[in-house]
Amino acid sequence: MAIIPRPDVGKVVSAAQSQIDRNRKRIEKGLDILLARQEPPVGVTPRDVIYSRGTLRLYHYRPMTEEVYRVPVVFVMSLVSKPWILDLTQGQSFVQYMLAQGFDVFMIDWGVPRPEDKKLRFEDYVQDMMPACFEQVQKATGEDEFTILGYCMGGLFALMYSGVNPDAPVKNIVCAATPVDMEGMGLFKAWAHPRYFDVDRVVDAMGNIPPELMLRSFEMLRPLDRWTSYIRLVDNLWDPTFVYGYRIMYKWTNEQIPFPGETYRQFIRDLMWENKLMKGTFTIGGKRVDTQAIKCPVFHAMAQHDHIAPFTATKPLTDLVGSEDKEEVILKGGHVSLVAGKNAVGRLWPRVAEWLGERSV
């Protein structure tokens, strides 16, 4: 007769209790999310608003070291996203990291466009607002030179500004996840084909492009991502660290902001359809954006799995500029994880700080 070992009652009870505790935590965290309780704080690094106009805010972050590098760093964000993705949370903030390394950090926050801002064009950003912000940076630091660090479309702004102002005192340019060759934009390029997409009708009817339209277009690039993220969330609801990180990223992803209508029209017509920046024929306010006239050091970071700014769209950036001192890196991650979150802490941020440190004295 086979002898069936008796189960260890203590282990069984312990395993059952562990599962009960885990399910209780799942329920608690699930309710927190559903009821939007205890929203995680974001963008909390101490700062001062040193300039404002309309929705625009220029932040000067308070130093974290006794001495700072001579050349200040100005973060420039995209038009369609909240800037706190670069100041995510304690210990996962690009801004905070750069401050801790001794940099004097500023940020241009374009704000949320109002209905009357539908008339804003690239000219308004590149030839008016950006120069005004840089002038304030110079006043605050007493230094003539500055570094521009642009994320996504912020990188395009850096290239546009420097391309139409080749004599501006731009000491360095850092671009992250910045598409320049619109032939490589994949589904975005296909969806925006003039045969199917009447951009004039859209802008004339809507004014600013609604954030819901922008968000859904991003989601359609990977339609299963939202649902797989929900599955991962349910599996990890018991883990407060996972839930905290999920809630922050979910909050940012769903806080897309309107795209100013006339700028969107320019973006589609001049960049997406005609690829003028890549061809060297793009003009702003009657002045050609001559990227070959950019001679300052340029650092260019790309993400291996970026589906919003694909590798084929970002790769030509270093060839566009006329700098002799230029470096490009391809890092693991996607469009957001390249610059934000726990992975960026050990990948991109140290590379940027080390590269800039040698060129900011």
N, C-alpha and C positions, 0 to 999 in steps of 0.2 A: 504494500500500500504506500502510495506516494505521500510524503509528508509536506504539507503546505505550511510554509513559515507564517507565523502570526505577524501581522503588521505592527510596526512600531507606532503605537497610539500617539505618543508624544509628537512624532514627526508629522503624522497625519493632521493632528490638531494644529500644529504650527503652520503647516502649508495652507490649511484652510483659512486660518486667521490672517495669513499674509495676503491671500487672495481677497478676503473680505476687506482688508484695509486698502488694498489697491483699488478695488471697485468703489469704495467710499470716496477715495481721492478723485477717481474718475468723475463721479457724480458731482462732487464739490467743484472741481475745475470746469466741468462742462457747464454747470449753472453759472459760474463766474463769466464764462465766455458768452453764453446765451443772453445773460442779463447785462453784459458789458460792465461788470463790477470790477473795481480795483484795476482800472486801466493803467498799464505800465507807463511810467514817466519817460518821456523822450526829449531830446534836445535840451538837456539840463546843464550843459557846461556853462559856467558863468560868462556872461558877455554884456556888452553895452551897445546900444544902437547909436551910432555916431553920424548917421545920415539917413534921411528918409525922403521919399517923394512918391506920392500916390501909394501904390501897394509895395513899392520897393523899400527894402531895409538893408542897410549895410551894418553888419555886426563886427565888433572888435572883441575878440575873446581875451579874457584876462590871463596874463602870463602865469605859468606854473613853475618857472625857473627864475633864478636871480639874474641870469644873463640870457639874452636872446640873440639869435643870428641877426646879422645886419639887414638882410633882405627879407621883407615880410612876404607871407604867402596869402594870396587871395583866392579862396575857394569860389568857383562859379558853378552854379547849379543849372540843371535843365529847366525848361519852361513848364514842364508838365508834371513835376514831382515836388513833393515837400522836401526842403533842404535837410531836414533832420535825419535823413538816411546817412548823412556823413557825421552826425552827432547822435548816434543811436541811443546808447545808454551807458551807464557807468561801466568802464572796462571794455566796451565795444564801440568806442567813438573814435573815428578817424581824426576829428578835430582835437579831441583830448590827447590822443597819442602824439600828434605833432607838437602840441603845446608842451608835453612832457619831454620831448626831444629838444626843446629850446627854440622853437619857431614862434614868430610873432604872427598870429593867425587872424585873418579877416574872412568874412563870407558875404557874398552878394545873394540875397534872398529876393527873388522877383515878386514874391507874394502871389495871391490868388487874383487873377484878372477880373475886373468888373466889366459889366456890359459895355461901358464906354471905352474900355481898353481894346475892343475889337479892331480898332484902327492902327494899333501898334504894329510896326514893321521891323525887320532886321535893322534898318537904319536907326530906329529909336533906341534899340538896345546897344548896338555896336558903336554908334557915333555920338550918342548923347548920354545914356545912363551909365555905361561902363566907364567912359572918361571921367564923368562926374564922381563916380565911386573911387577910381584910382587917384584922383586929385585929393579926396578926403583921406585916403590911405597915406599919401605922401605927407599931408599935413599932420596926421596923427603920429607918424614915425620920424619925420624929419629926413627921410631917405627918399631919393629920387627913384631908385630902381625898385621893382617888385616882381614877384613870381606869380603867374596865373596857373591855378590848378583847376582844370575843368573836367567834370564828370558828364559823360554822354553828350548831350547837346551843349553843355557847358564847355566841352572841349572844342566844339565847332565855334562857339563864341570866341574862345581864345585864339583860334586860327584866323577867324574873320577880323578881329580887332588888330592883331599883329600884322595881318596881310594888307590892311588898308592904312596902317600906321607903322610902317617899317622903322621909323626913327623913334618910336615910343620907347621909354626906358624899361622895356620888359626884359628882366634878367634871365628868367627861365620860363619854360612852358612844360606843364605836366598834363597829359591827356589820358583819361581812363575810359575805356569802352566807348570810343568816339568814332562813329561811322563817317567815312569821307567818300567812299565809292558806292554810290547808290545802286549800281548794277549788282552789287553783292547783297542787297537787302532782302533777298528771298521772297517770302510771301507778301511782305509789305510792298515790295516793288510790283508784284503781280496784282495785288488788290488796288493799287493806286494807278493802274494803267489808264491812260486817258480814254481808251475805248470804252471802259466800264465806269470810270469814276469822274463825275462832273464836279470838280472842286469848286468852281465858281458858283454853281447852284447851291452847294452845301454851305459855303461861307456866306453867300448873300442871304440865305434863308436862316441860318443859325447865328451868325455873328461869330462869337467865340465857339470853338468846337467843344461840346460837352465832355466832361471827364468820363462819363459812362461810356461814351463812344471810344475814347482812347483806351480805357481799361479793357473793354471787350475785344478790341483789336489786338491787344497784347495777349489776352487769354486765348484767342483763336489760333495763335501761333502754336500753342501746346494745349489743346482743349481738355486733356485729361489731368493736367497739373493740379487744378483746383480740387478735383475729386480724390486724387491720390494723396494730396496734402490733408484732406479731411480724414482719410483712412489712417494715415500716420498719426494724426492728432488723436484719434480715438484710441489707437494702440498705446499712445504715450501720455494719456490724460493723467495718469498717476504720477508722472514725473514733472515736478514744478519747474525745473530748468528748461525742459523741452517746451512746456506750455508757455512760459515767459517769452522765450525766443520766438515761438510761433505767433503769439499775440502781437509782438512788436512788428514783425514782418507783415502780418496780415493787415495791421493797422495802416502801415505805410503804403502797401499795395493798393488798398481800397481808398486811399486819400489822394487819388490823382486829381489834378486841377485842370481847369479849362485851358485850351491852347488858343492864344490870341488869334482871331480870325485871319487878319491880313498877313501875319507872319506864317500862319499855316498855309495860306495860298502861295506865298513865296516859296516855302519849303517844298511843297508838292510840285509847283511849276518849274522853279529854277534848279532845285536840287534833285528831287526824286525823278522828275520826267527828263530833264535835260542834263543832269549831272554836271552842272556848270563849275562847281568847286573843283571837281576832279579834272575837268578840261581846262581850267585856268581862265574861264570866261565869266565867272560870277562877279557881279558888281553890287556895291552897296552905296547908295547916294551918289551914283555916277562914278564911283571910284572902284577900280578892279581890285579884287582880293588876290593879291600876288603872294601866294604862299612861298614861292621861291625866294622872296625878299626877306623871309624870316631867317635870321642868322643866329639867334640866341640858342643856347642849349635846349634840347627837346627830349623829354622822356615820355614814352608811349607804352601804356599797359593794355593788354588785351586778355580776354577770358576764353578759355578753350571751349566752353559750352554755352557761349552767349548766343541766345536765340533772338534777342532784340537788336543787338548790334553785332551781326555775325562776323566771323573772322575775315571772310572775303571782303566785307565792307570796311573793316578797320585796318587791315594789313597795309594798304598803300600810304598810310599817313606819313610815315617817316620819309618816304620818297617825295612827298609833296613839298616838304620844307627844304630850304636851302642851307640849313645848319650843317656845320661840320661835326659838331659835338651833339650826337643824337643816339639814343638807345631805345630799343624796344624789347619788351618782355611778354611772354605768353604764359599765363598762370592758370592753374586749375580753378574751376568755378564758373559761375554764370554772370549775368549782367549785374546783379545786385551783390552776390557774394564776393565779387571781385573787390568791392570797395567797403563792404559793410559786414559786420558779424564776426564770429569767432575765427573763421578761416582767414579773413582778410588781415587779422591781427598778426599772423605769422607769415603771410605771403607778401601782399602788396605794401603794407604800411612801412615795414623796415626797409624795403627796397627804395621807396620814395624818400624816406628820411635820410638814408645814407647818400643817395644820389644828390639830393638837394643840399645836404650839409656841406658837401665839397664845393658847391657853387653858390653859397649864400653868405659868404664872408666878404 
